[in-house]
Amino acid sequence: MNPTFLIVKWFWAFFIAASFFNVYKMKRKAARQILAHPELEEGYRAIIKGFAISTIIPWVIVGFGCLFGGMRSIFDVFQPRYGNPFVLAFHASIILETLLGTNWIVFRGGAEMLAKHPGIFNYDVRSPRKVTLLWFLGVAGTIFAEVMIFSGMFPPPPSF
């Protein structure tokens, strides 16, 4: 069997493993923060759980698509115009998570919660305003990527 085929057919598993690794790192960082501020433990657990769910779900969808749903490879996610339901579900999950995350950050106290629970992300932001600004910077990147993907700016994936 072609080794390139194995890589592109199973690359989604790498993203799931990377998500678990990031959750592990976040738990270690949170443990240090919890030692200093035990009252924040529940909040750290909720943040880590939300991060884990939001980063794993899209790749589980791609994994099912690659294994059972007719996706030839992970590159199919760049071709939603072909209508593969797993590719469309992947993009729908990204869009839904972005909308839910925006609702949480802006209207449900997420920015304040993240500002009160520093030290587990790469940016140690303690201002809800800065959290919101960083979130919307990420939203802008997500919108740009989705527009580029859905506009067909990418060539068809290679055949394996």
TIRO-2110 file (N, C-alpha, C; in Angstrom, 1 decimal):
// TIRO-2110
0.8, -1.2, 0.0, N, 1, A
0.0, 0.0, 0.0, CA, 1, A
0.9, 1.2, 0.0, C, 1, A
0.5, 2.2, -0.7, N, 2, A
1.2, 3.5, -0.9, CA, 2, A
1.3, 4.2, 0.5, C, 2, A
2.5, 4.5, 1.0, N, 3, A
2.7, 5.2, 2.2, CA, 3, A
2.0, 6.6, 2.2, C, 3, A
2.0, 7.3, 1.1, N, 4, A
1.4, 8.6, 1.0, CA, 4, A
-0.1, 8.4, 1.2, C, 4, A
-0.7, 7.4, 0.7, N, 5, A
-2.1, 7.1, 0.9, CA, 5, A
-2.4, 7.0, 2.4, C, 5, A
-1.6, 6.2, 3.1, N, 6, A
-1.8, 6.0, 4.5, CA, 6, A
-1.8, 7.4, 5.3, C, 6, A
-0.8, 8.2, 4.9, N, 7, A
-0.7, 9.5, 5.6, CA, 7, A
-1.9, 10.4, 5.4, C, 7, A
-2.3, 10.5, 4.2, N, 8, A
-3.5, 11.5, 3.9, CA, 8, A
-4.8, 10.9, 4.3, C, 8, A
-4.9, 9.5, 4.3, N, 9, A
-6.1, 8.9, 4.7, CA, 9, A
-6.3, 8.9, 6.3, C, 9, A
-5.2, 9.0, 7.0, N, 10, A
-5.2, 8.9, 8.5, CA, 10, A
-4.7, 10.2, 9.1, C, 10, A
-4.5, 11.2, 8.4, N, 11, A
-3.9, 12.5, 9.0, CA, 11, A
-4.8, 13.1, 10.0, C, 11, A
-6.1, 12.9, 9.9, N, 12, A
-7.1, 13.4, 10.8, CA, 12, A
-6.8, 12.9, 12.2, C, 12, A
-6.3, 11.6, 12.3, N, 13, A
-5.9, 11.1, 13.6, CA, 13, A
-4.8, 11.9, 14.3, C, 13, A
-3.9, 12.4, 13.5, N, 14, A
-2.8, 13.3, 14.0, CA, 14, A
-3.5, 14.5, 14.7, C, 14, A
-4.5, 15.1, 14.1, N, 15, A
-5.1, 16.3, 14.7, CA, 15, A
-5.8, 15.9, 16.0, C, 15, A
-6.4, 14.7, 16.1, N, 16, A
-7.0, 14.3, 17.3, CA, 16, A
-6.0, 14.1, 18.4, C, 16, A
-4.9, 13.4, 18.0, N, 17, A
-3.8, 13.2, 19.0, CA, 17, A
-3.2, 14.6, 19.4, C, 17, A
-3.1, 15.5, 18.5, N, 18, A
-2.6, 16.8, 18.9, CA, 18, A
-3.5, 17.5, 19.9, C, 18, A
-4.8, 17.4, 19.7, N, 19, A
-5.8, 17.9, 20.6, CA, 19, A
-5.6, 17.3, 22.0, C, 19, A
-5.5, 16.0, 22.1, N, 20, A
-5.3, 15.4, 23.4, CA, 20, A
-4.0, 15.9, 24.0, C, 20, A
-2.9, 16.0, 23.2, N, 21, A
-1.7, 16.5, 23.8, CA, 21, A
-1.8, 17.9, 24.3, C, 21, A
-2.5, 18.8, 23.6, N, 22, A
-2.8, 20.1, 24.1, CA, 22, A
-3.6, 20.1, 25.3, C, 22, A
-4.6, 19.3, 25.4, N, 23, A
-5.4, 19.1, 26.6, CA, 23, A
-4.5, 18.7, 27.8, C, 23, A
-3.6, 17.8, 27.6, N, 24, A
-2.7, 17.3, 28.6, CA, 24, A
-1.8, 18.5, 29.1, C, 24, A
-1.3, 19.3, 28.1, N, 25, A
-0.5, 20.5, 28.5, CA, 25, A
-1.3, 21.5, 29.3, C, 25, A
-2.5, 21.7, 28.9, N, 26, A
-3.4, 22.6, 29.6, CA, 26, A
-3.7, 22.2, 31.0, C, 26, A
-3.9, 20.9, 31.2, N, 27, A
-4.1, 20.3, 32.5, CA, 27, A
-2.9, 20.5, 33.4, C, 27, A
-1.8, 20.3, 32.9, N, 28, A
-0.5, 20.6, 33.7, CA, 28, A
-0.4, 22.0, 34.0, C, 28, A
-0.6, 22.9, 33.1, N, 29, A
-0.6, 24.4, 33.4, CA, 29, A
-1.6, 24.8, 34.4, C, 29, A
-2.8, 24.2, 34.2, N, 30, A
-3.9, 24.5, 35.1, CA, 30, A
-3.6, 24.0, 36.6, C, 30, A
-3.0, 22.9, 36.7, N, 31, A
-2.7, 22.3, 38.0, CA, 31, A
-1.8, 23.3, 38.8, C, 31, A
-0.9, 24.0, 38.1, N, 32, A
0.0, 25.0, 38.8, CA, 32, A
-0.9, 26.1, 39.3, C, 32, A
-1.8, 26.6, 38.4, N, 33, A
-2.7, 27.7, 38.8, CA, 33, A
-3.6, 27.3, 39.9, C, 33, A
-4.1, 26.1, 39.9, N, 34, A
-5.0, 25.6, 40.9, CA, 34, A
-4.4, 25.5, 42.3, C, 34, A
-3.1, 25.1, 42.3, N, 35, A
-2.4, 25.1, 43.5, CA, 35, A
-2.4, 26.5, 44.2, C, 35, A
-2.2, 27.5, 43.4, N, 36, A
-2.1, 28.9, 43.9, CA, 36, A
-3.5, 29.4, 44.2, C, 36, A
-4.5, 29.0, 43.4, N, 37, A
-5.9, 29.5, 43.6, CA, 37, A
-6.9, 28.3, 43.4, C, 37, A
-7.1, 27.5, 44.5, N, 38, A
-7.9, 26.3, 44.4, CA, 38, A
-9.4, 26.7, 44.1, C, 38, A
-9.8, 27.9, 44.3, N, 39, A
-11.2, 28.2, 44.0, CA, 39, A
-11.5, 28.3, 42.5, C, 39, A
-10.4, 28.3, 41.7, N, 40, A
-10.6, 28.4, 40.3, CA, 40, A
-10.6, 27.0, 39.6, C, 40, A
-10.5, 26.0, 40.3, N, 41, A
-10.4, 24.6, 39.7, CA, 41, A
-11.6, 24.3, 38.8, C, 41, A
-12.8, 24.6, 39.3, N, 42, A
-14.0, 24.2, 38.5, CA, 42, A
-14.0, 25.0, 37.1, C, 42, A
-13.6, 26.2, 37.1, N, 43, A
-13.5, 27.0, 35.9, CA, 43, A
-12.4, 26.5, 35.0, C, 43, A
-11.3, 26.1, 35.5, N, 44, A
-10.2, 25.5, 34.6, CA, 44, A
-10.7, 24.2, 34.0, C, 44, A
-11.4, 23.4, 34.8, N, 45, A
-11.9, 22.2, 34.2, CA, 45, A
-12.9, 22.4, 33.1, C, 45, A
-13.8, 23.4, 33.3, N, 46, A
-14.8, 23.7, 32.3, CA, 46, A
-14.1, 24.2, 31.0, C, 46, A
-13.1, 25.1, 31.1, N, 47, A
-12.4, 25.6, 30.0, CA, 47, A
-11.7, 24.5, 29.2, C, 47, A
-11.1, 23.7, 29.9, N, 48, A
-10.3, 22.6, 29.3, CA, 48, A
-11.3, 21.6, 28.6, C, 48, A
-12.4, 21.3, 29.2, N, 49, A
-13.4, 20.4, 28.6, CA, 49, A
-14.0, 21.0, 27.3, C, 49, A
-14.3, 22.3, 27.4, N, 50, A
-14.8, 23.0, 26.2, CA, 50, A
-13.8, 23.0, 25.1, C, 50, A
-12.5, 23.3, 25.4, N, 51, A
-11.4, 23.3, 24.4, CA, 51, A
-11.3, 21.9, 23.8, C, 51, A
-11.3, 20.8, 24.6, N, 52, A
-11.2, 19.5, 24.1, CA, 52, A
-12.3, 19.1, 23.1, C, 52, A
-13.5, 19.4, 23.5, N, 53, A
-14.7, 19.1, 22.7, CA, 53, A
-14.6, 19.8, 21.4, C, 53, A
-14.3, 21.1, 21.4, N, 54, A
-14.3, 21.9, 20.2, CA, 54, A
-13.2, 21.6, 19.3, C, 54, A
-12.1, 21.1, 19.8, N, 55, A
-11.0, 20.8, 18.9, CA, 55, A
-11.0, 19.4, 18.3, C, 55, A
-11.8, 18.5, 19.0, N, 56, A
-11.8, 17.1, 18.6, CA, 56, A
-13.0, 16.8, 17.6, C, 56, A
-14.1, 17.4, 17.9, N, 57, A
-15.3, 17.1, 17.1, CA, 57, A
-15.1, 17.2, 15.5, C, 57, A
-14.5, 18.3, 15.0, N, 58, A
-14.4, 18.4, 13.6, CA, 58, A
-13.5, 17.2, 13.0, C, 58, A
-12.5, 16.8, 13.7, N, 59, A
-11.6, 15.8, 13.2, CA, 59, A
-12.2, 14.4, 13.4, C, 59, A
-13.1, 14.2, 14.3, N, 60, A
-13.8, 12.9, 14.4, CA, 60, A
-14.7, 12.8, 13.2, C, 60, A
-15.3, 13.9, 12.8, N, 61, A
-16.2, 13.9, 11.6, CA, 61, A
-15.4, 13.5, 10.4, C, 61, A
-14.2, 14.1, 10.2, N, 62, A
-13.3, 13.8, 9.1, CA, 62, A
-12.9, 12.4, 9.2, C, 62, A
-12.6, 11.9, 10.4, N, 63, A
-12.2, 10.5, 10.5, CA, 63, A
-13.3, 9.5, 10.0, C, 63, A
-14.5, 9.8, 10.4, N, 64, A
-15.6, 8.9, 10.0, CA, 64, A
-15.7, 9.0, 8.5, C, 64, A
-15.6, 10.3, 7.9, N, 65, A
-15.7, 10.4, 6.5, CA, 65, A
-14.6, 9.7, 5.7, C, 65, A
-13.4, 9.7, 6.2, N, 66, A
-12.3, 9.0, 5.6, CA, 66, A
-12.4, 7.5, 5.7, C, 66, A
-12.9, 7.0, 6.8, N, 67, A
-13.0, 5.6, 7.0, CA, 67, A
-14.3, 5.0, 6.4, C, 67, A
-15.4, 5.8, 6.5, N, 68, A
-16.7, 5.2, 6.1, CA, 68, A
-17.5, 6.0, 5.1, C, 68, A
-17.1, 7.3, 4.9, N, 69, A
-18.0, 8.2, 4.1, CA, 69, A
-17.6, 8.6, 2.8, C, 69, A
-16.6, 7.9, 2.2, N, 70, A
-16.3, 8.2, 0.8, CA, 70, A
-15.3, 9.3, 0.6, C, 70, A
-14.7, 9.9, 1.7, N, 71, A
-13.7, 10.9, 1.6, CA, 71, A
-12.4, 10.1, 1.2, C, 71, A
-11.8, 10.6, 0.1, N, 72, A
-10.5, 10.0, -0.3, CA, 72, A
-9.4, 10.3, 0.6, C, 72, A
-9.4, 11.5, 1.1, N, 73, A
-8.3, 11.9, 2.0, CA, 73, A
-8.7, 13.1, 2.8, C, 73, A
-7.9, 13.6, 3.6, N, 74, A
-8.2, 14.8, 4.4, CA, 74, A
-8.3, 16.0, 3.5, C, 74, A
-7.7, 15.9, 2.3, N, 75, A
-7.7, 17.1, 1.4, CA, 75, A
-9.1, 17.3, 0.9, C, 75, A
-10.0, 16.4, 1.0, N, 76, A
-11.4, 16.6, 0.6, CA, 76, A
-12.1, 17.7, 1.3, C, 76, A
-11.6, 18.1, 2.5, N, 77, A
-12.2, 19.2, 3.3, CA, 77, A
-12.1, 20.5, 2.5, C, 77, A
-11.2, 20.6, 1.6, N, 78, A
-11.0, 21.8, 0.8, CA, 78, A
-11.9, 21.8, -0.4, C, 78, A
-12.8, 20.8, -0.6, N, 79, A
-13.6, 20.7, -1.7, CA, 79, A
-15.1, 20.5, -1.3, C, 79, A
-15.7, 21.4, -0.6, N, 80, A
-17.1, 21.2, -0.1, CA, 80, A
-18.1, 21.2, -1.3, C, 80, A
-17.7, 21.8, -2.4, N, 81, A
-18.6, 21.9, -3.5, CA, 81, A
-19.0, 20.5, -4.1, C, 81, A
-18.2, 19.5, -3.8, N, 82, A
-18.6, 18.2, -4.3, CA, 82, A
-19.7, 17.5, -3.5, C, 82, A
-20.0, 18.2, -2.3, N, 83, A
-21.2, 17.7, -1.6, CA, 83, A
-21.1, 16.5, -0.7, C, 83, A
-19.8, 16.1, -0.4, N, 84, A
-19.7, 15.0, 0.5, CA, 84, A
-20.3, 15.4, 1.9, C, 84, A
-21.2, 14.6, 2.4, N, 85, A
-21.9, 15.0, 3.7, CA, 85, A
-20.9, 15.2, 4.8, C, 85, A
-19.8, 14.4, 4.9, N, 86, A
-18.9, 14.5, 6.0, CA, 86, A
-18.0, 15.8, 5.8, C, 86, A
-17.7, 16.2, 4.6, N, 87, A
-17.0, 17.4, 4.4, CA, 87, A
-17.9, 18.6, 4.8, C, 87, A
-19.2, 18.5, 4.4, N, 88, A
-20.1, 19.6, 4.8, CA, 88, A
-20.3, 19.6, 6.3, C, 88, A
-20.4, 18.4, 6.9, N, 89, A
-20.5, 18.4, 8.4, CA, 89, A
-19.3, 18.9, 9.1, C, 89, A
-18.1, 18.7, 8.6, N, 90, A
-16.9, 19.3, 9.1, CA, 90, A
-17.0, 20.8, 9.1, C, 90, A
-17.4, 21.4, 8.0, N, 91, A
-17.5, 22.8, 7.9, CA, 91, A
-18.6, 23.4, 8.8, C, 91, A
-19.7, 22.6, 8.8, N, 92, A
-20.8, 23.1, 9.7, CA, 92, A
-20.4, 23.1, 11.1, C, 92, A
-19.6, 22.1, 11.5, N, 93, A
-19.1, 22.0, 12.9, CA, 93, A
-18.2, 23.2, 13.2, C, 93, A
-17.4, 23.6, 12.3, N, 94, A
-16.5, 24.7, 12.5, CA, 94, A
-17.3, 26.0, 12.6, C, 94, A
-18.3, 26.2, 11.7, N, 95, A
-19.1, 27.4, 11.8, CA, 95, A
-20.0, 27.4, 13.0, C, 95, A
-20.6, 26.3, 13.4, N, 96, A
-21.4, 26.2, 14.6, CA, 96, A
-20.5, 26.5, 15.9, C, 96, A
-19.3, 25.9, 15.9, N, 97, A
-18.5, 26.2, 17.1, CA, 97, A
-18.1, 27.6, 17.2, C, 97, A
-17.8, 28.3, 16.0, N, 98, A
-17.5, 29.7, 16.0, CA, 98, A
-18.7, 30.5, 16.5, C, 98, A
-19.9, 30.2, 16.1, N, 99, A
-21.1, 30.9, 16.5, CA, 99, A
-21.3, 30.7, 18.0, C, 99, A
-21.2, 29.4, 18.5, N, 100, A
-21.4, 29.2, 19.9, CA, 100, A
-20.3, 29.8, 20.8, C, 100, A
-19.1, 29.8, 20.3, N, 101, A
-18.0, 30.4, 21.0, CA, 101, A
-18.2, 31.9, 21.1, C, 101, A
-18.6, 32.5, 20.0, N, 102, A
-18.9, 34.0, 20.0, CA, 102, A
-20.0, 34.3, 21.0, C, 102, A
-21.0, 33.5, 21.0, N, 103, A
-22.1, 33.7, 22.0, CA, 103, A
-21.6, 33.6, 23.4, C, 103, A
-20.8, 32.6, 23.7, N, 104, A
-20.2, 32.4, 25.0, CA, 104, A
-19.3, 33.6, 25.4, C, 104, A
-18.4, 34.0, 24.5, N, 105, A
-17.4, 35.0, 24.8, CA, 105, A
-18.1, 36.4, 25.0, C, 105, A
-19.1, 36.7, 24.2, N, 106, A
-19.7, 38.0, 24.2, CA, 106, A
-20.9, 38.1, 25.2, C, 106, A
-21.8, 37.1, 25.2, N, 107, A
-23.0, 37.3, 25.9, CA, 107, A
-23.1, 36.4, 27.2, C, 107, A
-22.2, 35.4, 27.4, N, 108, A
-22.4, 34.5, 28.5, CA, 108, A
-21.2, 34.5, 29.5, C, 108, A
-20.4, 35.6, 29.4, N, 109, A
-19.3, 35.7, 30.4, CA, 109, A
-18.1, 35.0, 30.1, C, 109, A
-17.9, 34.5, 28.8, N, 110, A
-16.7, 33.7, 28.5, CA, 110, A
-15.5, 34.5, 28.5, C, 110, A
-15.5, 35.8, 28.1, N, 111, A
-14.3, 36.6, 28.1, CA, 111, A
-13.9, 36.8, 29.5, C, 111, A
-14.8, 37.1, 30.4, N, 112, A
-14.5, 37.3, 31.8, CA, 112, A
-13.9, 36.1, 32.4, C, 112, A
-14.5, 34.9, 32.1, N, 113, A
-14.0, 33.7, 32.7, CA, 113, A
-12.6, 33.4, 32.2, C, 113, A
-12.3, 33.5, 30.9, N, 114, A
-11.0, 33.3, 30.4, CA, 114, A
-10.0, 34.3, 31.1, C, 114, A
-10.4, 35.5, 31.2, N, 115, A
-9.5, 36.5, 31.9, CA, 115, A
-9.2, 36.1, 33.3, C, 115, A
-10.2, 35.5, 34.0, N, 116, A
-10.0, 35.1, 35.4, CA, 116, A
-9.2, 33.8, 35.6, C, 116, A
-9.0, 33.1, 34.5, N, 117, A
-8.4, 31.8, 34.5, CA, 117, A
-7.1, 31.8, 33.6, C, 117, A
-6.1, 32.6, 34.0, N, 118, A
-5.0, 32.7, 33.1, CA, 118, A
-4.0, 31.6, 33.2, C, 118, A
-3.1, 31.5, 32.2, N, 119, A
-2.0, 30.6, 32.3, CA, 119, A
-2.1, 29.3, 31.6, C, 119, A
-3.2, 29.0, 30.9, N, 120, A
-3.2, 27.7, 30.2, CA, 120, A
-3.2, 27.9, 28.7, C, 120, A
-3.3, 29.1, 28.2, N, 121, A
-3.2, 29.3, 26.7, CA, 121, A
-1.8, 30.0, 26.5, C, 121, A
-1.5, 30.1, 25.2, N, 122, A
-0.2, 30.7, 24.8, CA, 122, A
-0.2, 32.2, 25.2, C, 122, A
-1.3, 32.8, 25.2, N, 123, A
-1.4, 34.2, 25.6, CA, 123, A
-2.0, 34.4, 26.9, C, 123, A
-1.3, 35.0, 27.8, N, 124, A
-1.7, 35.2, 29.2, CA, 124, A
-2.5, 36.5, 29.3, C, 124, A
-3.7, 36.5, 28.9, N, 125, A
-4.5, 37.7, 28.8, CA, 125, A
-5.4, 37.8, 30.0, C, 125, A
-5.4, 38.9, 30.7, N, 126, A
-6.2, 39.0, 31.9, CA, 126, A
-7.2, 40.1, 31.8, C, 126, A
-7.4, 40.6, 30.6, N, 127, A
-8.5, 41.6, 30.3, CA, 127, A
-9.6, 41.0, 29.4, C, 127, A
-10.8, 41.0, 29.9, N, 128, A
-11.9, 40.5, 29.0, CA, 128, A
-12.0, 41.2, 27.7, C, 128, A
-11.6, 42.5, 27.6, N, 129, A
-11.6, 43.2, 26.3, CA, 129, A
-10.6, 42.6, 25.4, C, 129, A
-9.4, 42.3, 25.9, N, 130, A
-8.4, 41.7, 25.1, CA, 130, A
-8.7, 40.3, 24.6, C, 130, A
-9.4, 39.5, 25.5, N, 131, A
-9.9, 38.2, 25.2, CA, 131, A
-10.8, 38.3, 24.0, C, 131, A
-11.8, 39.2, 24.1, N, 132, A
-12.8, 39.4, 23.1, CA, 132, A
-12.1, 39.8, 21.7, C, 132, A
-11.1, 40.7, 21.8, N, 133, A
-10.4, 41.1, 20.6, CA, 133, A
-9.7, 40.0, 20.0, C, 133, A
-9.0, 39.2, 20.8, N, 134, A
-8.3, 38.0, 20.2, CA, 134, A
-9.3, 37.0, 19.6, C, 134, A
-10.4, 36.8, 20.3, N, 135, A
-11.5, 35.9, 19.8, CA, 135, A
-11.9, 36.4, 18.4, C, 135, A
-12.2, 37.7, 18.3, N, 136, A
-12.7, 38.1, 17.0, CA, 136, A
-11.6, 38.2, 15.9, C, 136, A
-10.4, 38.2, 16.3, N, 137, A
-9.3, 38.1, 15.3, CA, 137, A
-9.3, 36.6, 14.8, C, 137, A
-9.5, 35.7, 15.7, N, 138, A
-9.7, 34.3, 15.3, CA, 138, A
-10.9, 34.1, 14.4, C, 138, A
-12.0, 34.7, 14.8, N, 139, A
-13.3, 34.6, 14.0, CA, 139, A
-13.0, 35.1, 12.5, C, 139, A
-12.3, 36.3, 12.5, N, 140, A
-12.0, 36.8, 11.1, CA, 140, A
-11.2, 35.8, 10.3, C, 140, A
-10.2, 35.2, 10.9, N, 141, A
-9.4, 34.2, 10.2, CA, 141, A
-10.3, 33.0, 9.8, C, 141, A
-11.2, 32.6, 10.6, N, 142, A
-12.1, 31.5, 10.3, CA, 142, A
-13.0, 31.8, 9.1, C, 142, A
-13.6, 33.0, 9.2, N, 143, A
-14.4, 33.5, 8.0, CA, 143, A
-13.6, 33.6, 6.7, C, 143, A
-12.4, 34.1, 6.8, N, 144, A
-11.6, 34.2, 5.6, CA, 144, A
-11.3, 32.8, 5.1, C, 144, A
-10.9, 31.9, 5.9, N, 145, A
-10.6, 30.5, 5.5, CA, 145, A
-11.8, 29.8, 4.9, C, 145, A
-13.0, 30.0, 5.5, N, 146, A
-14.2, 29.3, 5.0, CA, 146, A
-14.6, 30.0, 3.6, C, 146, A
-14.5, 31.3, 3.5, N, 147, A
-14.8, 31.9, 2.2, CA, 147, A
-13.9, 31.4, 1.1, C, 147, A
-12.6, 31.3, 1.4, N, 148, A
-11.6, 30.8, 0.5, CA, 148, A
-11.9, 29.4, 0.1, C, 148, A
-12.2, 28.5, 1.0, N, 149, A
-12.5, 27.1, 0.7, CA, 149, A
-13.8, 27.0, -0.1, C, 149, A
-14.9, 27.7, 0.3, N, 150, A
-16.2, 27.6, -0.4, CA, 150, A
-16.2, 28.3, -1.7, C, 150, A
-15.2, 29.2, -2.0, N, 151, A
-15.2, 29.9, -3.3, CA, 151, A
-14.4, 29.0, -4.3, C, 151, A
-13.9, 27.9, -3.9, N, 152, A
-13.2, 27.0, -4.8, CA, 152, A
-11.8, 27.4, -5.2, C, 152, A
-11.1, 28.1, -4.3, N, 153, A
-9.8, 28.6, -4.6, CA, 153, A
-8.7, 27.5, -4.5, C, 153, A
-9.1, 26.4, -4.1, N, 154, A
-8.2, 25.3, -4.0, CA, 154, A
-8.4, 24.3, -5.1, C, 154, A
-7.3, 23.7, -5.7, N, 155, A
-7.4, 22.7, -6.7, CA, 155, A
-8.0, 21.4, -6.2, C, 155, A
-8.5, 20.6, -7.0, N, 156, A
-9.0, 19.3, -6.5, CA, 156, A
-7.9, 18.5, -5.8, C, 156, A
-8.3, 17.7, -4.9, N, 157, A
-7.2, 16.9, -4.2, CA, 157, A
-6.6, 15.9, -5.1, C, 157, A
-5.4, 15.5, -4.8, N, 158, A
-4.7, 14.4, -5.6, CA, 158, A
-5.4, 13.1, -5.4, C, 158, A
-5.3, 12.3, -6.4, N, 159, A
-5.9, 10.9, -6.3, CA, 159, A
-4.8, 10.0, -5.8, C, 159, A
-5.3, 9.1, -4.9, N, 160, A
-4.3, 8.1, -4.3, CA, 160, A
-4.8, 6.7, -4.6, C, 160, A
END
